[in-house]
Amino acid sequence: MLKAQLYYIYDPMCSWCWGYAPTWHKLQKELKPHVDIIYGLGGLAKDCNVIMPTEMQDFLQQTWRKISQQLGTQFNFDFWQHCKPRRSTYPACRAVIVARAFGKEQAMLTAIQHAYYLLAKNPSDIDTLLELAVEIGLDGDVFLQQINCQQVNDALKNEITKMRDLPINGFPSLVLVKDNSFNTIAIDYKDWRKSYELILSKI
């Protein structure tokens, strides 16, 4: 009998995904015996080399403060002084796809989140992503070749289309697939047990 599948739809530069990370890690660990967990990239923002408008920078900083207040999540606001923020998460998404081929998707996701939110580095920059790829054990030359190739770009576009066809309301989202039935699973950012019990009741 096939296991049910649980899709975790995210973007590596999504601040709410960063806020959800501790709860998600607990939920994922508890669910492993019961469902097949599939990570899916939703893609927040397309490639862009333009500096983010001040209004957008202010909005995102307010979002960080809101998440920190609600969840106790740590953020390093030095990012906004030390980096040139761009509304561009697709490079980070492509980095995840390259890492996935080597069984290192979750390692790359964690590295990107830590670099962005704790170390004030910019994952919109290829130099940052290359540094992280080497840190998690990937070959730098191979990484650069693959992240810039058309095949990886096409794979990202196809994945974004597939994930956005699921019943999601932004990122992060959880979707349970059982017997060709798609169920949106409500996320509790503080308590993994609520989603856990809901998922078990549906499989």
N, C-alpha and C positions, 0 to 999 in steps of 0.2 A: 504493500500500500504506500502510495506516494505521500510524503510529508506535505503539510501546508507550507506555503512560502510567505515570508514576511519581508516586504520591501521597506527599506529605510531610505527615504528620499531626502537628499541634503545638498548643500553646496559647501565646499571647504572654507569659504570666506563668509559664511552666514553666521552672524553673531548669535542668533537664537539657537543655532545648532551647537555653537560653542557653549552656550548656557545649559543646553540639554545634555551635553556630553557625559557628565558623571552619572546621571540617571540612566541614560541610554546604555552605558557600559554595564551597569548592573542588570538592566532588563535583558540585554543581549546574552549575558552569561547565563541567566536563569532559563532563557528560552531555547538555548542551543539544543537540548535533548528533544525538543518538541516540534520545532519548525526549522526550515531552511531559511537562513537570513541572507538577503540579497541587498547589497548597497547600490543605490542608483543616484546618478547625478542629475539634479534638476536644472542647474545653470542659472545663476542669478543675473549676471551682467555680461554682455558681449565684449569682445575685444575693443579696447579704447585707449588711445594715447593722450587724451585730453585730461588735464588736471580737473578733479572733481570741483564743481561749483561750491562756493562757500556755504550756500544754503543746504546743500546735500551733506557737506562735512558736518555742519552743525546738527543736522537731523540725526546722522549716524552716531555722533557723540552722545546725543540725548538718548538714543536707543541703548548704547552701551551702559549709560548710567542707570537707565530703567532696568535692564537685565541684572546689573550688579546689585541694585537695591532689592529686586524681587527674589533673586536666586543666590546672591552672595558670590556671583561669578567675578573672577579677577580680570581686569583689563589694564593695559599699559597705555595711558593716553599720550605718552611721548610719541607714539606713532604719528599723531597729527602735526607735530612740530618737526620731526626728523625725516619724514617721508613725503613723497609727492603722491598723495592718494588719487587713484583713478577708479572710476566705476567700471571695473574690469575683473571678473572672476573666472572667465573662460581659461586663461593660462593655467590657473591653479587646478581647474577641472581636468585639463589635458594632462597635467602632471600626475594626477591621481590615476588616470587611465593607463599611462605608461607604467606606473608602479604596480597597478593591478596585474599586469601581465607577468610580473615577477613575484606575485603573491604578497605584495607589500602595500595594498591599498590603504588599510587602516593605519599602518605606520606612516605613510605619506600624509594622510589626513591629519593625524595627530601632530606631525612635524609642522605642517602648514598652520594649524591653529595656534600652536605654541609660538611660532615665529611671529605671527600676526598680532595676537592678542597679549602675549607676555613679553616678547623681545622687541616689539616695535619695528619689525621688518616688513617689507612689502611683498606679499605673494603675487601681486600683479606683475612683478618683475621677474624675468627669466633668470637673472643672476641669483636671486633669492631661491628660486625653485631648484636650480642646479646645485646650490649649496646644500639644500635639504635632501635632495636625491642622493648625493654622495654620503651625507650623514647617516641615511638609513641603509646604506650598503649597495646602492646602484652604481653602475659604471657611468661616470660623467659624460663621456663621449657618446655612449649609446643613448643616454637620456636625452641629450641635446638633439641628436639625430631624430629620435622618435617624437619628441614633443613638437618638433617643427614640421613633421611629415603630414601629408594630406590624409593618410589613412587614419591617424589618430584624431584629426579634426573631424573627419566624417563620422568616426565612431562616437565622438562627443555629441554631434548634432543628432544622430540617430537615437542616442540614449536620452537626450533631453526630450525629444519628441515622444518617445515611449513613456517616460516618467510623467510627462504632462498629460498623457492620455489616461493616467490613473486618477482615481477620485481623491485629489489632494487639494489642500488649501494653503499653499506656500510651503516653506521649509522651516524646520524638519517636518516630515510627514511619515506616518506608518500606514501601510496598506497590506492587509492580510488577504492572500489568495488561496481559496480552498474550493475544489471542485468547480473551477471556472467562475466562482463567485468572488467579487472584489468588495472588501469591507474596509472602510476607513476606521482606523483605530485612534481614538482620542488620546492625546498626549498629556500626561501630567508631568510638568517639568521638575517636580520635587519628589514624586512618589512613583517608583517603577512598578509597584505592586498593582496599581489600578489597571494599567495597560496589560500587565501580565495576566491578571484574572480575566479580563475581557477577552484576551486572545485565547486562553485555555478554554473558555466557554464556547468559543466558535470553532474549535478544531476537534 
